[in-house]
Amino acid sequence: MARGAGLPQSRQDGIVRRALRAVVLGVTFLFVVSALAVSCALVVYTAWRHDFSHGLFALLFAVLSAQIALNWFLWKDDEE
């Protein structure tokens, strides 16, 4: 018996699309979480060292990472 012989082609395509979408969401979520973690660590590190010259970059990076995280959640909800 052929693989997936009991399912119509459109249903198989739907299953594959959902699986690929889940993989894409998972990978992008990992990048978003890692960017947030790195940016928060960078802010704490520059504050701990009182390194104000690099502190502005750390704050900018943290704000942009937070904005990316919020946009990721909006994108995820928009796709559903």
N, CA, C and O atoms as a printed pandas DataFrame, in Angstrom:
     atom_number atom_name residue_name chain_id  residue_number  x_coord  y_coord  z_coord
0              1         N          MET        A               1    0.844   -1.177    0.000
1              2        CA          MET        A               1    0.000    0.000    0.000
2              3         C          MET        A               1    0.890    1.242    0.000
3              4         O          MET        A               1    1.895    1.293    0.708
4              5         N          ALA        A               2    0.521    2.215   -0.779
5              6        CA          ALA        A               2    1.311    3.441   -0.906
6              7         C          ALA        A               2    1.233    4.253    0.376
7              8         O          ALA        A               2    0.259    4.177    1.126
8              9         N          ARG        A               3    2.274    5.024    0.606
9             10        CA          ARG        A               3    2.310    5.852    1.799
10            11         C          ARG        A               3    1.251    6.940    1.721
11            12         O          ARG        A               3    1.194    7.662    0.725
12            13         N          GLY        A               4    0.412    7.078    2.739
13            14        CA          GLY        A               4   -0.615    8.105    2.772
14            15         C          GLY        A               4   -1.734    7.844    1.800
15            16         O          GLY        A               4   -2.403    8.782    1.367
16            17         N          ALA        A               5   -1.959    6.584    1.440
17            18        CA          ALA        A               5   -2.978    6.282    0.439
18            19         C          ALA        A               5   -4.376    6.586    0.944
19            20         O          ALA        A               5   -5.282    6.818    0.143
20            21         N          GLY        A               6   -4.572    6.591    2.263
21            22        CA          GLY        A               6   -5.903    6.833    2.803
22            23         C          GLY        A               6   -6.279    8.306    2.898
23            24         O          GLY        A               6   -7.444    8.625    3.136
24            25         N          LEU        A               7   -5.325    9.205    2.720
25            26        CA          LEU        A               7   -5.591   10.639    2.853
26            27         C          LEU        A               7   -5.637   11.294    1.485
27            28         O          LEU        A               7   -4.831   10.971    0.612
28            29         N          PRO        A               8   -6.571   12.208    1.292
29            30        CA          PRO        A               8   -6.565   12.962    0.035
30            31         C          PRO        A               8   -5.337   13.880   -0.033
31            32         O          PRO        A               8   -4.752   14.233    0.991
32            33         N          GLN        A               9   -4.965   14.255   -1.246
33            34        CA          GLN        A               9   -3.759   15.067   -1.460
34            35         C          GLN        A               9   -3.849   16.415   -0.757
35            36         O          GLN        A               9   -2.854   16.880   -0.200
36            37         N          SER        A              10   -5.010   17.050   -0.767
37            38        CA          SER        A              10   -5.137   18.368   -0.138
38            39         C          SER        A              10   -4.954   18.265    1.376
39            40         O          SER        A              10   -4.420   19.184    1.997
40            41         N          ARG        A              11   -5.385   17.172    1.965
41            42        CA          ARG        A              11   -5.215   17.013    3.408
42            43         C          ARG        A              11   -3.747   16.778    3.740
43            44         O          ARG        A              11   -3.250   17.269    4.754
44            45         N          GLN        A              12   -3.052   16.028    2.887
45            46        CA          GLN        A              12   -1.618   15.823    3.098
46            47         C          GLN        A              12   -0.872   17.147    3.000
47            48         O          GLN        A              12    0.030   17.418    3.793
48            49         N          ASP        A              13   -1.246   17.966    2.031
49            50        CA          ASP        A              13   -0.610   19.280    1.889
50            51         C          ASP        A              13   -0.856   20.139    3.126
51            52         O          ASP        A              13    0.036   20.862    3.569
52            53         N          GLY        A              14   -2.058   20.062    3.682
53            54        CA          GLY        A              14   -2.372   20.835    4.878
54            55         C          GLY        A              14   -1.541   20.399    6.068
55            56         O          GLY        A              14   -1.096   21.231    6.860
56            57         N          ILE        A              15   -1.329   19.085    6.198
57            58        CA          ILE        A              15   -0.511   18.577    7.299
58            59         C          ILE        A              15    0.935   19.033    7.146
59            60         O          ILE        A              15    1.572   19.428    8.122
60            61         N          VAL        A              16    1.450   18.978    5.923
61            62        CA          VAL        A              16    2.830   19.407    5.665
62            63         C          VAL        A              16    2.973   20.902    5.932
63            64         O          VAL        A              16    3.960   21.334    6.527
64            65         N          ARG        A              17    2.009   21.682    5.502
65            66        CA          ARG        A              17    2.074   23.137    5.739
66            67         C          ARG        A              17    2.076   23.459    7.221
67            68         O          ARG        A              17    2.841   24.310    7.674
68            69         N          ARG        A              18    1.217   22.778    7.982
69            70        CA          ARG        A              18    1.173   23.027    9.429
70            71         C          ARG        A              18    2.490   22.631   10.090
71            72         O          ARG        A              18    2.965   23.316   10.996
72            73         N          ALA        A              19    3.074   21.532    9.638
73            74        CA          ALA        A              19    4.346   21.091   10.211
74            75         C          ALA        A              19    5.460   22.090    9.890
75            76         O          ALA        A              19    6.258   22.434   10.762
76            77         N          LEU        A              20    5.511   22.555    8.641
77            78        CA          LEU        A              20    6.533   23.542    8.270
78            79         C          LEU        A              20    6.333   24.859    9.009
79            80         O          LEU        A              20    7.301   25.500    9.419
80            81         N          ARG        A              21    5.086   25.259    9.177
81            82        CA          ARG        A              21    4.788   26.488    9.908
82            83         C          ARG        A              21    5.241   26.367   11.357
83            84         O          ARG        A              21    5.797   27.311   11.917
84            85         N          ALA        A              22    5.002   25.206   11.965
85            86        CA          ALA        A              22    5.436   24.986   13.346
86            87         C          ALA        A              22    6.959   25.033   13.456
87            88         O          ALA        A              22    7.492   25.568   14.428
88            89         N          VAL        A              23    7.656   24.481   12.476
89            90        CA          VAL        A              23    9.124   24.513   12.483
90            91         C          VAL        A              23    9.622   25.944   12.346
91            92         O          VAL        A              23   10.532   26.356   13.066
92            93         N          VAL        A              24    9.034   26.705   11.428
93            94        CA          VAL        A              24    9.452   28.103   11.231
94            95         C          VAL        A              24    9.182   28.922   12.488
95            96         O          VAL        A              24   10.031   29.709   12.907
96            97         N          LEU        A              25    8.009   28.747   13.094
97            98        CA          LEU        A              25    7.705   29.476   14.328
98            99         C          LEU        A              25    8.664   29.088   15.449
99           100         O          LEU        A              25    9.101   29.946   16.216
100          101         N          GLY        A              26    8.991   27.811   15.549
101          102        CA          GLY        A              26    9.912   27.364   16.590
102          103         C          GLY        A              26   11.304   27.937   16.425
103          104         O          GLY        A              26   11.914   28.384   17.396
104          105         N          VAL        A              27   11.808   27.926   15.205
105          106        CA          VAL        A              27   13.160   28.452   14.954
106          107         C          VAL        A              27   13.203   29.956   15.188
107          108         O          VAL        A              27   14.138   30.454   15.815
108          109         N          THR        A              28   12.218   30.679   14.699
109          110        CA          THR        A              28   12.220   32.128   14.917
110          111         C          THR        A              28   12.042   32.457   16.394
111          112         O          THR        A              28   12.606   33.435   16.885
112          113         N          PHE        A              29   11.258   31.645   17.106
113          114        CA          PHE        A              29   11.090   31.866   18.542
114          115         C          PHE        A              29   12.417   31.694   19.276
115          116         O          PHE        A              29   12.720   32.461   20.190
116          117         N          LEU        A              30   13.208   30.702   18.888
117          118        CA          LEU        A              30   14.512   30.514   19.513
118          119         C          LEU        A              30   15.431   31.716   19.276
119          120         O          LEU        A              30   16.151   32.134   20.183
120          121         N          PHE        A              31   15.407   32.274   18.059
121          122        CA          PHE        A              31   16.206   33.461   17.772
122          123         C          PHE        A              31   15.729   34.660   18.585
123          124         O          PHE        A              31   16.545   35.434   19.083
124          125         N          VAL        A              32   14.430   34.816   18.720
125          126        CA          VAL        A              32   13.886   35.946   19.481
126          127         C          VAL        A              32   14.258   35.827   20.956
127          128         O          VAL        A              32   14.671   36.809   21.573
128          129         N          VAL        A              33   14.117   34.647   21.514
129          130        CA          VAL        A              33   14.447   34.446   22.928
130          131         C          VAL        A              33   15.945   34.641   23.164
131          132         O          VAL        A              33   16.344   35.224   24.172
132          133         N          SER        A              34   16.768   34.158   22.244
133          134        CA          SER        A              34   18.214   34.343   22.424
134          135         C          SER        A              34   18.595   35.818   22.308
135          136         O          SER        A              34   19.476   36.281   23.034
136          137         N          ALA        A              35   17.955   36.559   21.418
137          138        CA          ALA        A              35   18.243   37.999   21.311
138          139         C          ALA        A              35   17.832   38.726   22.587
139          140         O          ALA        A              35   18.545   39.617   23.050
140          141         N          LEU        A              36   16.692   38.353   23.156
141          142        CA          LEU        A              36   16.264   38.974   24.412
142          143         C          LEU        A              36   17.228   38.647   25.542
143          144         O          LEU        A              36   17.576   39.520   26.336
144          145         N          ALA        A              37   17.656   37.407   25.616
145          146        CA          ALA        A              37   18.573   37.012   26.684
146          147         C          ALA        A              37   19.913   37.726   26.569
147          148         O          ALA        A              37   20.458   38.200   27.566
148          149         N          VAL        A              38   20.436   37.802   25.363
149          150        CA          VAL        A              38   21.725   38.476   25.161
150          151         C          VAL        A              38   21.602   39.964   25.452
151          152         O          VAL        A              38   22.487   40.548   26.077
152          153         N          SER        A              39   20.516   40.582   25.007
153          154        CA          SER        A              39   20.376   42.021   25.235
154          155         C          SER        A              39   20.209   42.337   26.717
155          156         O          SER        A              39   20.769   43.316   27.208
156          157         N          CYS        A              40   19.445   41.520   27.429
157          158        CA          CYS        A              40   19.297   41.744   28.875
158          159         C          CYS        A              40   20.627   41.540   29.594
159          160         O          CYS        A              40   20.978   42.311   30.486
160          161         N          ALA        A              41   21.360   40.512   29.210
161          162        CA          ALA        A              41   22.666   40.270   29.826
162          163         C          ALA        A              41   23.631   41.413   29.534
163          164         O          ALA        A              41   24.430   41.790   30.391
164          165         N          LEU        A              42   23.558   41.956   28.340
165          166        CA          LEU        A              42   24.437   43.068   27.974
166          167         C          LEU        A              42   24.105   44.325   28.772
167          168         O          LEU        A              42   25.008   45.053   29.185
168          169         N          VAL        A              43   22.831   44.582   28.990
169          170        CA          VAL        A              43   22.437   45.735   29.808
170          171         C          VAL        A              43   22.935   45.560   31.236
171          172         O          VAL        A              43   23.497   46.487   31.819
172          173         N          VAL        A              44   22.732   44.373   31.800
173          174        CA          VAL        A              44   23.181   44.122   33.172
174          175         C          VAL        A              44   24.700   44.221   33.268
175          176         O          VAL        A              44   25.229   44.792   34.221
176          177         N          TYR        A              45   25.389   43.674   32.295
177          178        CA          TYR        A              45   26.862   43.706   32.316
178          179         C          TYR        A              45   27.394   45.133   32.246
179          180         O          TYR        A              45   28.290   45.502   33.005
180          181         N          THR        A              46   26.847   45.931   31.343
181          182        CA          THR        A              46   27.341   47.306   31.227
182          183         C          THR        A              46   26.978   48.130   32.459
183          184         O          THR        A              46   27.734   49.018   32.852
184          185         N          ALA        A              47   25.833   47.845   33.069
185          186        CA          ALA        A              47   25.471   48.552   34.303
186          187         C          ALA        A              47   26.385   48.126   35.448
187          188         O          ALA        A              47   26.806   48.957   36.253
188          189         N          TRP        A              48   26.688   46.846   35.519
189          190        CA          TRP        A              48   27.551   46.337   36.584
190          191         C          TRP        A              48   28.959   46.935   36.486
191          192         O          TRP        A              48   29.581   47.261   37.497
192          193         N          ARG        A              49   29.439   47.069   35.265
193          194        CA          ARG        A              49   30.784   47.605   35.047
194          195         C          ARG        A              49   30.801   49.131   34.998
195          196         O          ARG        A              49   31.872   49.729   34.894
196          197         N          HIS        A              50   29.643   49.763   35.071
197          198        CA          HIS        A              50   29.518   51.222   34.949
198          199         C          HIS        A              50   30.163   51.712   33.657
199          200         O          HIS        A              50   30.845   52.737   33.625
200          201         N          ASP        A              51   29.926   50.951   32.600
201          202        CA          ASP        A              51   30.488   51.267   31.284
202          203         C          ASP        A              51   29.436   52.043   30.486
203          204         O          ASP        A              51   28.705   51.477   29.673
204          205         N          PHE        A              52   29.380   53.344   30.739
205          206        CA          PHE        A              52   28.331   54.154   30.133
206          207         C          PHE        A              52   28.531   54.382   28.639
207          208         O          PHE        A              52   27.569   54.657   27.921
208          209         N          SER        A              53   29.755   54.273   28.171
209          210        CA          SER        A              53   29.976   54.472   26.742
210          211         C          SER        A              53   29.334   53.359   25.920
211          212         O          SER        A              53   28.857   53.604   24.812
212          213         N          HIS        A              54   29.318   52.149   26.448
213          214        CA          HIS        A              54   28.676   51.036   25.751
214          215         C          HIS        A              54   27.250   50.800   26.251
215          216         O          HIS        A              54   26.514   50.005   25.667
216          217         N          GLY        A              55   26.868   51.468   27.297
217          218        CA          GLY        A              55   25.543   51.290   27.877
218          219         C          GLY        A              55   24.430   51.743   26.953
219          220         O          GLY        A              55   23.360   51.134   26.926
220          221         N          LEU        A              56   24.669   52.813   26.190
221          222        CA          LEU        A              56   23.638   53.283   25.266
222          223         C          LEU        A              56   23.380   52.244   24.171
223          224         O          LEU        A              56   22.236   52.016   23.780
224          225         N          PHE        A              57   24.454   51.620   23.683
225          226        CA          PHE        A              57   24.283   50.551   22.702
226          227         C          PHE        A              57   23.502   49.389   23.314
227          228         O          PHE        A              57   22.622   48.824   22.666
228          229         N          ALA        A              58   23.817   49.035   24.547
229          230        CA          ALA        A              58   23.128   47.929   25.210
230          231         C          ALA        A              58   21.644   48.229   25.372
231          232         O          ALA        A              58   20.804   47.356   25.154
232          233         N          LEU        A              59   21.319   49.461   25.755
233          234        CA          LEU        A              59   19.914   49.832   25.906
234          235         C          LEU        A              59   19.184   49.835   24.571
235          236         O          LEU        A              59   18.041   49.386   24.486
236          237         N          LEU        A              60   19.829   50.333   23.540
237          238        CA          LEU        A              60   19.227   50.331   22.214
238          239         C          LEU        A              60   18.988   48.897   21.732
239          240         O          LEU        A              60   17.935   48.590   21.174
240          241         N          PHE        A              61   19.962   48.037   21.951
241          242        CA          PHE        A              61   19.832   46.634   21.572
242          243         C          PHE        A              61   18.697   45.958   22.336
243          244         O          PHE        A              61   17.965   45.147   21.768
244          245         N          ALA        A              62   18.546   46.288   23.623
245          246        CA          ALA        A              62   17.473   45.709   24.432
246          247         C          ALA        A              62   16.107   46.188   23.956
247          248         O          ALA        A              62   15.165   45.399   23.888
248          249         N          VAL        A              63   15.989   47.460   23.629
249          250        CA          VAL        A              63   14.711   47.995   23.147
250          251         C          VAL        A              63   14.339   47.364   21.809
251          252         O          VAL        A              63   13.190   46.977   21.600
252          253         N          LEU        A              64   15.303   47.260   20.911
253          254        CA          LEU        A              64   15.017   46.647   19.611
254          255         C          LEU        A              64   14.677   45.162   19.749
255          256         O          LEU        A              64   13.818   44.655   19.029
256          257         N          SER        A              65   15.336   44.473   20.658
257          258        CA          SER        A              65   15.020   43.062   20.886
258          259         C          SER        A              65   13.618   42.894   21.445
259          260         O          SER        A              65   12.901   41.973   21.054
260          261         N          ALA        A              66   13.224   43.763   22.346
261          262        CA          ALA        A              66   11.869   43.697   22.898
262          263         C          ALA        A              66   10.835   43.991   21.814
263          264         O          ALA        A              66    9.784   43.350   21.767
264          265         N          GLN        A              67   11.124   44.943   20.956
265          266        CA          GLN        A              67   10.211   45.252   19.860
266          267         C          GLN        A              67   10.090   44.068   18.905
267          268         O          GLN        A              67    8.995   43.768   18.430
268          269         N          ILE        A              68   11.189   43.402   18.623
269          270        CA          ILE        A              68   11.155   42.222   17.759
270          271         C          ILE        A              68   10.324   41.121   18.410
271          272         O          ILE        A              68    9.561   40.438   17.727
272          273         N          ALA        A              69   10.464   40.941   19.720
273          274        CA          ALA        A              69    9.688   39.913   20.415
274          275         C          ALA        A              69    8.195   40.212   20.338
275          276         O          ALA        A              69    7.391   39.312   20.095
276          277         N          LEU        A              70    7.826   41.462   20.542
277          278        CA          LEU        A              70    6.406   41.829   20.444
278          279         C          LEU        A              70    5.888   41.632   19.028
279          280         O          LEU        A              70    4.770   41.154   18.835
280          281         N          ASN        A              71    6.688   41.995   18.042
281          282        CA          ASN        A              71    6.275   41.787   16.651
282          283         C          ASN        A              71    6.153   40.305   16.320
283          284         O          ASN        A              71    5.309   39.923   15.509
284          285         N          TRP        A              72    6.986   39.461   16.938
285          286        CA          TRP        A              72    6.891   38.025   16.699
286          287         C          TRP        A              72    5.545   37.498   17.193
287          288         O          TRP        A              72    4.898   36.698   16.517
288          289         N          PHE        A              73    5.127   37.952   18.381
289          290        CA          PHE        A              73    3.840   37.501   18.905
290          291         C          PHE        A              73    2.688   37.998   18.042
291          292         O          PHE        A              73    1.714   37.275   17.833
292          293         N          LEU        A              74    2.790   39.225   17.538
293          294        CA          LEU        A              74    1.751   39.727   16.638
294          295         C          LEU        A              74    1.724   38.943   15.338
295          296         O          LEU        A              74    0.648   38.663   14.808
296          297         N          TRP        A              75    2.895   38.583   14.814
297          298        CA          TRP        A              75    2.980   37.812   13.575
298          299         C          TRP        A              75    2.404   36.418   13.781
299          300         O          TRP        A              75    1.697   35.897   12.918
300          301         N          LYS        A              76    2.710   35.813   14.935
301          302        CA          LYS        A              76    2.210   34.469   15.244
302          303         C          LYS        A              76    0.686   34.486   15.323
303          304         O          LYS        A              76    0.026   33.602   14.776
304          305         N          ASP        A              77    0.131   35.477   15.991
305          306        CA          ASP        A              77   -1.322   35.574   16.108
306          307         C          ASP        A              77   -1.980   35.893   14.770
307          308         O          ASP        A              77   -3.088   35.431   14.497
308          309         N          ASP        A              78   -1.308   36.679   13.940
309          310        CA          ASP        A              78   -1.856   37.042   12.644
310          311         C          ASP        A              78   -1.943   35.828   11.725
311          312         O          ASP        A              78   -2.874   35.722   10.926
312          313         N          GLU        A              79   -0.983   34.913   11.829
313          314        CA          GLU        A              79   -0.959   33.725   10.981
314          315         C          GLU        A              79   -2.068   32.752   11.360
315          316         O          GLU        A              79   -2.557   32.018   10.501
316          317         N          GLU        A              80   -2.473   32.731   12.616
317          318        CA          GLU        A              80   -3.518   31.798   13.061
318          319         C          GLU        A              80   -4.858   32.343   12.681
319          320         O          GLU        A              80   -5.880   31.717   12.959
